[in-house]
């Protein structure tokens, strides 16, 4: 778990089976194994005020990281 990313953001990601990878002043990077679930991007944008960058990971890799 990246210590720079808030617990609120990690909790949102877990709810949608995603993994918050990194955060800089303007962007949050998130890993998903499938297309972004409805509501995830809006929730992350609202919580962070940042642009959301998505990375597509194989399901097995994401499961191991979660």
PDB file of N, CA, C and O in Angstrom:
ATOM      1  N   UNK A   1       0.849  -1.183   0.000  1.00  0.00           N
ATOM      2  CA  UNK A   1       0.000   0.000   0.000  1.00  0.00           C
ATOM      3  C   UNK A   1       0.889   1.239   0.000  1.00  0.00           C
ATOM      4  O   UNK A   1       1.823   1.348   0.794  1.00  0.00           O
ATOM      5  N   UNK A   2       0.592   2.150  -0.882  1.00  0.00           N
ATOM      6  CA  UNK A   2       1.355   3.386  -0.982  1.00  0.00           C
ATOM      7  C   UNK A   2       0.941   4.325   0.145  1.00  0.00           C
ATOM      8  O   UNK A   2      -0.227   4.702   0.237  1.00  0.00           O
ATOM      9  N   UNK A   3       1.884   4.706   1.001  1.00  0.00           N
ATOM     10  CA  UNK A   3       1.587   5.532   2.176  1.00  0.00           C
ATOM     11  C   UNK A   3       1.137   6.940   1.807  1.00  0.00           C
ATOM     12  O   UNK A   3       0.472   7.596   2.610  1.00  0.00           O
ATOM     13  N   UNK A   4       1.480   7.420   0.620  1.00  0.00           N
ATOM     14  CA  UNK A   4       1.080   8.765   0.200  1.00  0.00           C
ATOM     15  C   UNK A   4      -0.404   8.836  -0.142  1.00  0.00           C
ATOM     16  O   UNK A   4      -0.996   9.915  -0.102  1.00  0.00           O
ATOM     17  N   UNK A   5      -0.997   7.725  -0.470  1.00  0.00           N
ATOM     18  CA  UNK A   5      -2.392   7.686  -0.892  1.00  0.00           C
ATOM     19  C   UNK A   5      -3.272   7.494   0.339  1.00  0.00           C
ATOM     20  O   UNK A   5      -2.999   6.631   1.173  1.00  0.00           O
ATOM     21  N   UNK A   6      -4.316   8.290   0.449  1.00  0.00           N
ATOM     22  CA  UNK A   6      -5.167   8.260   1.642  1.00  0.00           C
ATOM     23  C   UNK A   6      -5.910   6.933   1.776  1.00  0.00           C
ATOM     24  O   UNK A   6      -6.142   6.229   0.793  1.00  0.00           O
ATOM     25  N   UNK A   7      -6.272   6.614   3.002  1.00  0.00           N
ATOM     26  CA  UNK A   7      -7.048   5.401   3.260  1.00  0.00           C
ATOM     27  C   UNK A   7      -8.402   5.475   2.560  1.00  0.00           C
ATOM     28  O   UNK A   7      -8.930   4.451   2.126  1.00  0.00           O
ATOM     29  N   UNK A   8      -8.965   6.670   2.446  1.00  0.00           N
ATOM     30  CA  UNK A   8     -10.247   6.845   1.750  1.00  0.00           C
ATOM     31  C   UNK A   8     -10.133   6.388   0.294  1.00  0.00           C
ATOM     32  O   UNK A   8     -11.020   5.704  -0.217  1.00  0.00           O
ATOM     33  N   UNK A   9      -9.052   6.764  -0.361  1.00  0.00           N
ATOM     34  CA  UNK A   9      -8.846   6.370  -1.760  1.00  0.00           C
ATOM     35  C   UNK A   9      -8.614   4.867  -1.856  1.00  0.00           C
ATOM     36  O   UNK A   9      -9.161   4.217  -2.746  1.00  0.00           O
ATOM     37  N   UNK A  10      -7.811   4.306  -0.955  1.00  0.00           N
ATOM     38  CA  UNK A  10      -7.600   2.853  -0.965  1.00  0.00           C
ATOM     39  C   UNK A  10      -8.920   2.119  -0.752  1.00  0.00           C
ATOM     40  O   UNK A  10      -9.173   1.108  -1.407  1.00  0.00           O
ATOM     41  N   UNK A  11      -9.761   2.610   0.151  1.00  0.00           N
ATOM     42  CA  UNK A  11     -11.057   1.975   0.415  1.00  0.00           C
ATOM     43  C   UNK A  11     -11.959   2.034  -0.822  1.00  0.00           C
ATOM     44  O   UNK A  11     -12.624   1.052  -1.150  1.00  0.00           O
ATOM     45  N   UNK A  12     -11.984   3.172  -1.501  1.00  0.00           N
ATOM     46  CA  UNK A  12     -12.768   3.285  -2.736  1.00  0.00           C
ATOM     47  C   UNK A  12     -12.288   2.274  -3.771  1.00  0.00           C
ATOM     48  O   UNK A  12     -13.093   1.603  -4.416  1.00  0.00           O
ATOM     49  N   UNK A  13     -10.989   2.175  -3.920  1.00  0.00           N
ATOM     50  CA  UNK A  13     -10.432   1.227  -4.892  1.00  0.00           C
ATOM     51  C   UNK A  13     -10.799  -0.208  -4.532  1.00  0.00           C
ATOM     52  O   UNK A  13     -11.203  -0.981  -5.401  1.00  0.00           O
ATOM     53  N   UNK A  14     -10.664  -0.566  -3.264  1.00  0.00           N
ATOM     54  CA  UNK A  14     -11.018  -1.932  -2.845  1.00  0.00           C
ATOM     55  C   UNK A  14     -12.480  -2.242  -3.155  1.00  0.00           C
ATOM     56  O   UNK A  14     -12.805  -3.349  -3.583  1.00  0.00           O
ATOM     57  N   UNK A  15     -13.355  -1.268  -2.941  1.00  0.00           N
ATOM     58  CA  UNK A  15     -14.782  -1.461  -3.210  1.00  0.00           C
ATOM     59  C   UNK A  15     -15.018  -1.844  -4.670  1.00  0.00           C
ATOM     60  O   UNK A  15     -15.936  -2.604  -4.977  1.00  0.00           O
ATOM     61  N   UNK A  16     -14.193  -1.319  -5.559  1.00  0.00           N
ATOM     62  CA  UNK A  16     -14.346  -1.570  -6.992  1.00  0.00           C
ATOM     63  C   UNK A  16     -13.324  -2.579  -7.529  1.00  0.00           C
ATOM     64  O   UNK A  16     -13.151  -2.688  -8.743  1.00  0.00           O
ATOM     65  N   UNK A  17     -12.651  -3.311  -6.647  1.00  0.00           N
ATOM     66  CA  UNK A  17     -11.645  -4.307  -7.044  1.00  0.00           C
ATOM     67  C   UNK A  17     -10.554  -3.675  -7.904  1.00  0.00           C
ATOM     68  O   UNK A  17     -10.188  -4.196  -8.958  1.00  0.00           O
ATOM     69  N   UNK A  18     -10.050  -2.549  -7.433  1.00  0.00           N
ATOM     70  CA  UNK A  18      -8.972  -1.826  -8.103  1.00  0.00           C
ATOM     71  C   UNK A  18      -7.862  -1.581  -7.089  1.00  0.00           C
ATOM     72  O   UNK A  18      -8.055  -1.782  -5.890  1.00  0.00           O
ATOM     73  N   UNK A  19      -6.711  -1.150  -7.568  1.00  0.00           N
ATOM     74  CA  UNK A  19      -5.559  -0.909  -6.707  1.00  0.00           C
ATOM     75  C   UNK A  19      -4.964   0.459  -7.021  1.00  0.00           C
ATOM     76  O   UNK A  19      -4.553   0.718  -8.152  1.00  0.00           O
ATOM     77  N   UNK A  20      -4.920   1.329  -6.019  1.00  0.00           N
ATOM     78  CA  UNK A  20      -4.274   2.634  -6.183  1.00  0.00           C
ATOM     79  C   UNK A  20      -2.767   2.413  -6.163  1.00  0.00           C
ATOM     80  O   UNK A  20      -2.229   1.877  -5.194  1.00  0.00           O
ATOM     81  N   UNK A  21      -2.089   2.821  -7.225  1.00  0.00           N
ATOM     82  CA  UNK A  21      -0.654   2.559  -7.365  1.00  0.00           C
ATOM     83  C   UNK A  21       0.215   3.730  -6.941  1.00  0.00           C
ATOM     84  O   UNK A  21       1.173   3.560  -6.186  1.00  0.00           O
ATOM     85  N   UNK A  22      -0.118   4.914  -7.426  1.00  0.00           N
ATOM     86  CA  UNK A  22       0.716   6.078  -7.126  1.00  0.00           C
ATOM     87  C   UNK A  22      -0.109   7.347  -7.267  1.00  0.00           C
ATOM     88  O   UNK A  22      -1.189   7.367  -7.857  1.00  0.00           O
ATOM     89  N   UNK A  23       0.455   8.401  -6.696  1.00  0.00           N
ATOM     90  CA  UNK A  23      -0.225   9.688  -6.724  1.00  0.00           C
ATOM     91  C   UNK A  23       0.828  10.785  -6.812  1.00  0.00           C
ATOM     92  O   UNK A  23       1.841  10.746  -6.113  1.00  0.00           O
ATOM     93  N   UNK A  24       0.577  11.763  -7.677  1.00  0.00           N
ATOM     94  CA  UNK A  24       1.426  12.953  -7.719  1.00  0.00           C
ATOM     95  C   UNK A  24       0.503  14.164  -7.575  1.00  0.00           C
ATOM     96  O   UNK A  24      -0.697  13.980  -7.370  1.00  0.00           O
ATOM     97  N   UNK A  25       1.003  15.369  -7.672  1.00  0.00           N
ATOM     98  CA  UNK A  25       0.141  16.534  -7.428  1.00  0.00           C
ATOM     99  C   UNK A  25      -1.084  16.646  -8.344  1.00  0.00           C
ATOM    100  O   UNK A  25      -2.064  17.298  -7.982  1.00  0.00           O
ATOM    101  N   UNK A  26      -1.040  16.021  -9.520  1.00  0.00           N
ATOM    102  CA  UNK A  26      -2.164  16.169 -10.452  1.00  0.00           C
ATOM    103  C   UNK A  26      -2.848  14.868 -10.853  1.00  0.00           C
ATOM    104  O   UNK A  26      -3.948  14.902 -11.405  1.00  0.00           O
ATOM    105  N   UNK A  27      -2.221  13.717 -10.587  1.00  0.00           N
ATOM    106  CA  UNK A  27      -2.714  12.449 -11.126  1.00  0.00           C
ATOM    107  C   UNK A  27      -2.683  11.331 -10.090  1.00  0.00           C
ATOM    108  O   UNK A  27      -1.747  11.222  -9.299  1.00  0.00           O
ATOM    109  N   UNK A  28      -3.730  10.503 -10.112  1.00  0.00           N
ATOM    110  CA  UNK A  28      -3.779   9.261  -9.339  1.00  0.00           C
ATOM    111  C   UNK A  28      -3.749   8.116 -10.340  1.00  0.00           C
ATOM    112  O   UNK A  28      -4.543   8.104 -11.280  1.00  0.00           O
ATOM    113  N   UNK A  29      -2.851   7.155 -10.157  1.00  0.00           N
ATOM    114  CA  UNK A  29      -2.752   6.004 -11.044  1.00  0.00           C
ATOM    115  C   UNK A  29      -3.349   4.792 -10.348  1.00  0.00           C
ATOM    116  O   UNK A  29      -3.021   4.488  -9.201  1.00  0.00           O
ATOM    117  N   UNK A  30      -4.245   4.097 -11.073  1.00  0.00           N
ATOM    118  CA  UNK A  30      -5.006   2.979 -10.520  1.00  0.00           C
ATOM    119  C   UNK A  30      -4.914   1.790 -11.465  1.00  0.00           C
ATOM    120  O   UNK A  30      -4.992   1.951 -12.683  1.00  0.00           O
ATOM    121  N   UNK A  31      -4.747   0.588 -10.900  1.00  0.00           N
ATOM    122  CA  UNK A  31      -4.719  -0.642 -11.693  1.00  0.00           C
ATOM    123  C   UNK A  31      -6.074  -1.335 -11.609  1.00  0.00           C
ATOM    124  O   UNK A  31      -6.694  -1.405 -10.548  1.00  0.00           O
ATOM    125  N   UNK A  32      -6.517  -1.845 -12.760  1.00  0.00           N
ATOM    126  CA  UNK A  32      -7.763  -2.604 -12.877  1.00  0.00           C
ATOM    127  C   UNK A  32      -7.515  -3.802 -13.770  1.00  0.00           C
ATOM    128  O   UNK A  32      -6.618  -3.774 -14.612  1.00  0.00           O
ATOM    129  N   UNK A  33      -8.305  -4.861 -13.594  1.00  0.00           N
ATOM    130  CA  UNK A  33      -8.156  -6.006 -14.486  1.00  0.00           C
ATOM    131  C   UNK A  33      -9.173  -5.969 -15.622  1.00  0.00           C
ATOM    132  O   UNK A  33      -9.027  -6.683 -16.614  1.00  0.00           O
ATOM    133  N   UNK A  34     -10.192  -5.146 -15.479  1.00  0.00           N
ATOM    134  CA  UNK A  34     -11.221  -5.026 -16.503  1.00  0.00           C
ATOM    135  C   UNK A  34     -11.515  -3.549 -16.735  1.00  0.00           C
ATOM    136  O   UNK A  34     -10.846  -2.675 -16.185  1.00  0.00           O
ATOM    137  N   UNK A  35     -12.513  -3.290 -17.548  1.00  0.00           N
ATOM    138  CA  UNK A  35     -12.943  -1.911 -17.777  1.00  0.00           C
ATOM    139  C   UNK A  35     -13.384  -1.295 -16.453  1.00  0.00           C
ATOM    140  O   UNK A  35     -13.925  -1.988 -15.591  1.00  0.00           O
ATOM    141  N   UNK A  36     -13.157  -0.012 -16.298  1.00  0.00           N
ATOM    142  CA  UNK A  36     -13.499   0.676 -15.049  1.00  0.00           C
ATOM    143  C   UNK A  36     -14.992   0.554 -14.759  1.00  0.00           C
ATOM    144  O   UNK A  36     -15.819   0.898 -15.604  1.00  0.00           O
ATOM    145  N   UNK A  37     -15.342   0.064 -13.561  1.00  0.00           N
ATOM    146  CA  UNK A  37     -16.755  -0.035 -13.189  1.00  0.00           C
ATOM    147  C   UNK A  37     -17.406   1.349 -13.142  1.00  0.00           C
ATOM    148  O   UNK A  37     -16.765   2.351 -12.826  1.00  0.00           O
ATOM    149  N   UNK A  38     -18.689   1.368 -13.463  1.00  0.00           N
ATOM    150  CA  UNK A  38     -19.430   2.626 -13.426  1.00  0.00           C
ATOM    151  C   UNK A  38     -19.335   3.223 -12.026  1.00  0.00           C
ATOM    152  O   UNK A  38     -19.570   2.532 -11.035  1.00  0.00           O
ATOM    153  N   UNK A  39     -19.002   4.461 -11.949  1.00  0.00           N
ATOM    154  CA  UNK A  39     -18.921   5.157 -10.667  1.00  0.00           C
ATOM    155  C   UNK A  39     -17.521   5.292 -10.111  1.00  0.00           C
ATOM    156  O   UNK A  39     -17.263   6.202  -9.323  1.00  0.00           O
ATOM    157  N   UNK A  40     -16.609   4.416 -10.496  1.00  0.00           N
ATOM    158  CA  UNK A  40     -15.257   4.455  -9.928  1.00  0.00           C
ATOM    159  C   UNK A  40     -14.530   5.746 -10.279  1.00  0.00           C
ATOM    160  O   UNK A  40     -14.009   6.421  -9.390  1.00  0.00           O
ATOM    161  N   UNK A  41     -14.487   6.094 -11.538  1.00  0.00           N
ATOM    162  CA  UNK A  41     -13.732   7.286 -11.945  1.00  0.00           C
ATOM    163  C   UNK A  41     -14.301   8.547 -11.311  1.00  0.00           C
ATOM    164  O   UNK A  41     -13.550   9.393 -10.825  1.00  0.00           O
ATOM    165  N   UNK A  42     -15.611   8.673 -11.312  1.00  0.00           N
ATOM    166  CA  UNK A  42     -16.235   9.859 -10.707  1.00  0.00           C
ATOM    167  C   UNK A  42     -15.941   9.922  -9.216  1.00  0.00           C
ATOM    168  O   UNK A  42     -15.653  10.995  -8.686  1.00  0.00           O
ATOM    169  N   UNK A  43     -16.012   8.783  -8.535  1.00  0.00           N
ATOM    170  CA  UNK A  43     -15.748   8.755  -7.092  1.00  0.00           C
ATOM    171  C   UNK A  43     -14.302   9.127  -6.792  1.00  0.00           C
ATOM    172  O   UNK A  43     -14.038   9.870  -5.847  1.00  0.00           O
ATOM    173  N   UNK A  44     -13.361   8.617  -7.590  1.00  0.00           N
ATOM    174  CA  UNK A  44     -11.951   8.930  -7.368  1.00  0.00           C
ATOM    175  C   UNK A  44     -11.647  10.390  -7.695  1.00  0.00           C
ATOM    176  O   UNK A  44     -10.897  11.048  -6.974  1.00  0.00           O
ATOM    177  N   UNK A  45     -12.227  10.891  -8.777  1.00  0.00           N
ATOM    178  CA  UNK A  45     -12.029  12.310  -9.114  1.00  0.00           C
ATOM    179  C   UNK A  45     -12.572  13.204  -8.006  1.00  0.00           C
ATOM    180  O   UNK A  45     -11.938  14.191  -7.632  1.00  0.00           O
ATOM    181  N   UNK A  46     -13.742  12.860  -7.484  1.00  0.00           N
ATOM    182  CA  UNK A  46     -14.346  13.656  -6.415  1.00  0.00           C
ATOM    183  C   UNK A  46     -13.496  13.605  -5.147  1.00  0.00           C
ATOM    184  O   UNK A  46     -13.282  14.628  -4.496  1.00  0.00           O
ATOM    185  N   UNK A  47     -13.013  12.410  -4.801  1.00  0.00           N
ATOM    186  CA  UNK A  47     -12.240  12.242  -3.563  1.00  0.00           C
ATOM    187  C   UNK A  47     -10.872  12.909  -3.628  1.00  0.00           C
ATOM    188  O   UNK A  47     -10.359  13.372  -2.609  1.00  0.00           O
ATOM    189  N   UNK A  48     -10.275  12.960  -4.826  1.00  0.00           N
ATOM    190  CA  UNK A  48      -8.905  13.460  -4.940  1.00  0.00           C
ATOM    191  C   UNK A  48      -8.781  14.808  -5.635  1.00  0.00           C
ATOM    192  O   UNK A  48      -7.821  15.542  -5.400  1.00  0.00           O
ATOM    193  N   UNK A  49      -9.740  15.139  -6.484  1.00  0.00           N
ATOM    194  CA  UNK A  49      -9.631  16.347  -7.298  1.00  0.00           C
ATOM    195  C   UNK A  49      -8.564  16.212  -8.373  1.00  0.00           C
ATOM    196  O   UNK A  49      -8.069  17.211  -8.896  1.00  0.00           O
ATOM    197  N   UNK A  50      -8.209  14.967  -8.703  1.00  0.00           N
ATOM    198  CA  UNK A  50      -7.113  14.717  -9.652  1.00  0.00           C
ATOM    199  C   UNK A  50      -7.596  13.991 -10.895  1.00  0.00           C
ATOM    200  O   UNK A  50      -8.690  13.428 -10.936  1.00  0.00           O
ATOM    201  N   UNK A  51      -6.737  14.026 -11.906  1.00  0.00           N
ATOM    202  CA  UNK A  51      -6.940  13.227 -13.115  1.00  0.00           C
ATOM    203  C   UNK A  51      -6.646  11.775 -12.743  1.00  0.00           C
ATOM    204  O   UNK A  51      -5.725  11.508 -11.970  1.00  0.00           O
ATOM    205  N   UNK A  52      -7.419  10.842 -13.285  1.00  0.00           N
ATOM    206  CA  UNK A  52      -7.236   9.426 -12.970  1.00  0.00           C
ATOM    207  C   UNK A  52      -6.622   8.730 -14.184  1.00  0.00           C
ATOM    208  O   UNK A  52      -7.172   8.771 -15.284  1.00  0.00           O
ATOM    209  N   UNK A  53      -5.478   8.094 -13.965  1.00  0.00           N
ATOM    210  CA  UNK A  53      -4.800   7.321 -15.008  1.00  0.00           C
ATOM    211  C   UNK A  53      -5.024   5.844 -14.682  1.00  0.00           C
ATOM    212  O   UNK A  53      -4.748   5.401 -13.568  1.00  0.00           O
ATOM    213  N   UNK A  54      -5.525   5.086 -15.661  1.00  0.00           N
ATOM    214  CA  UNK A  54      -5.809   3.666 -15.446  1.00  0.00           C
ATOM    215  C   UNK A  54      -4.758   2.795 -16.110  1.00  0.00           C
ATOM    216  O   UNK A  54      -4.334   3.058 -17.235  1.00  0.00           O
ATOM    217  N   UNK A  55      -4.346   1.756 -15.400  1.00  0.00           N
ATOM    218  CA  UNK A  55      -3.464   0.727 -15.957  1.00  0.00           C
ATOM    219  C   UNK A  55      -4.240  -0.577 -15.988  1.00  0.00           C
ATOM    220  O   UNK A  55      -4.900  -0.936 -15.013  1.00  0.00           O
ATOM    221  N   UNK A  56      -4.162  -1.286 -17.106  1.00  0.00           N
ATOM    222  CA  UNK A  56      -4.823  -2.574 -17.246  1.00  0.00           C
ATOM    223  C   UNK A  56      -3.856  -3.673 -16.812  1.00  0.00           C
ATOM    224  O   UNK A  56      -2.791  -3.832 -17.408  1.00  0.00           O
ATOM    225  N   UNK A  57      -4.217  -4.426 -15.786  1.00  0.00           N
ATOM    226  CA  UNK A  57      -3.392  -5.522 -15.284  1.00  0.00           C
ATOM    227  C   UNK A  57      -4.117  -6.841 -15.508  1.00  0.00           C
ATOM    228  O   UNK A  57      -5.347  -6.874 -15.494  1.00  0.00           O
ATOM    229  N   UNK A  58      -3.370  -7.943 -15.718  1.00  0.00           N
ATOM    230  CA  UNK A  58      -4.010  -9.257 -15.749  1.00  0.00           C
ATOM    231  C   UNK A  58      -4.684  -9.523 -14.396  1.00  0.00           C
ATOM    232  O   UNK A  58      -4.183  -9.103 -13.353  1.00  0.00           O
ATOM    233  N   UNK A  59      -5.812 -10.217 -14.424  1.00  0.00           N
ATOM    234  CA  UNK A  59      -6.583 -10.470 -13.204  1.00  0.00           C
ATOM    235  C   UNK A  59      -5.742 -11.147 -12.125  1.00  0.00           C
ATOM    236  O   UNK A  59      -5.850 -10.792 -10.951  1.00  0.00           O
ATOM    237  N   UNK A  60      -4.910 -12.110 -12.500  1.00  0.00           N
ATOM    238  CA  UNK A  60      -4.094 -12.827 -11.513  1.00  0.00           C
ATOM    239  C   UNK A  60      -3.111 -11.885 -10.819  1.00  0.00           C
ATOM    240  O   UNK A  60      -2.902 -11.988  -9.610  1.00  0.00           O
ATOM    241  N   UNK A  61      -2.515 -10.980 -11.566  1.00  0.00           N
ATOM    242  CA  UNK A  61      -1.567 -10.023 -10.968  1.00  0.00           C
ATOM    243  C   UNK A  61      -2.284  -9.097  -9.989  1.00  0.00           C
ATOM    244  O   UNK A  61      -1.776  -8.818  -8.903  1.00  0.00           O
ATOM    245  N   UNK A  62      -3.453  -8.628 -10.375  1.00  0.00           N
ATOM    246  CA  UNK A  62      -4.207  -7.728  -9.504  1.00  0.00           C
ATOM    247  C   UNK A  62      -4.646  -8.453  -8.233  1.00  0.00           C
ATOM    248  O   UNK A  62      -4.552  -7.893  -7.141  1.00  0.00           O
ATOM    249  N   UNK A  63      -5.119  -9.683  -8.363  1.00  0.00           N
ATOM    250  CA  UNK A  63      -5.535 -10.458  -7.188  1.00  0.00           C
ATOM    251  C   UNK A  63      -4.382 -10.638  -6.211  1.00  0.00           C
ATOM    252  O   UNK A  63      -4.577 -10.551  -4.999  1.00  0.00           O
ATOM    253  N   UNK A  64      -3.198 -10.884  -6.722  1.00  0.00           N
ATOM    254  CA  UNK A  64      -2.030 -11.053  -5.845  1.00  0.00           C
ATOM    255  C   UNK A  64      -1.696  -9.751  -5.124  1.00  0.00           C
ATOM    256  O   UNK A  64      -1.278  -9.770  -3.967  1.00  0.00           O
ATOM    257  N   UNK A  65      -1.878  -8.629  -5.802  1.00  0.00           N
ATOM    258  CA  UNK A  65      -1.539  -7.332  -5.214  1.00  0.00           C
ATOM    259  C   UNK A  65      -2.583  -6.854  -4.211  1.00  0.00           C
ATOM    260  O   UNK A  65      -2.261  -6.117  -3.278  1.00  0.00           O
ATOM    261  N   UNK A  66      -3.833  -7.272  -4.401  1.00  0.00           N
ATOM    262  CA  UNK A  66      -4.891  -6.856  -3.482  1.00  0.00           C
ATOM    263  C   UNK A  66      -4.760  -7.640  -2.194  1.00  0.00           C
ATOM    264  O   UNK A  66      -5.552  -7.450  -1.271  1.00  0.00           O
TER     265      UNK A  66
END
